């Protein structure tokens, strides 16, 4: 990934093809860290993308390199989740 430009933008429905890779990477990262993060489904990740509640980072060649979304909890407070 030397000398590539990384774009961070609001995710949308066009990013759905990255969902499986995102959930696989998230799960593998949690296992490696020994954390108890819940496994997401592709459908839940795609829902965040299409609802405008997520950001995605892509290289100029279209390689996925980062993803994050906000979840609204009881009382309307939002907490960031990084995957």
Rosetta blueprint (number, residue, H / E / L):
1 X L
2 X L
3 X L
4 X L
5 X L
6 X E
7 X E
8 X E
9 X E
10 X E
11 X L
12 X L
13 X H
14 X H
15 X H
16 X H
17 X H
18 X H
19 X H
20 X H
21 X H
22 X H
23 X H
24 X H
25 X H
26 X H
27 X H
28 X H
29 X H
30 X H
31 X H
32 X H
33 X H
34 X L
35 X L
36 X L
37 X L
38 X L
39 X L
40 X L
41 X L
42 X H
43 X H
44 X H
45 X H
46 X H
47 X H
48 X H
49 X H
50 X H
51 X L
52 X L
53 X L
54 X E
55 X E
56 X E
57 X E
58 X E
59 X E
60 X L
61 X L
62 X L
63 X L
64 X E
65 X E
66 X E
67 X E
68 X E
69 X E
70 X E
71 X E
72 X E
73 X L
74 X H
75 X H
76 X H
77 X L
78 X E
79 X E
80 X E
81 X E
82 X E
83 X L
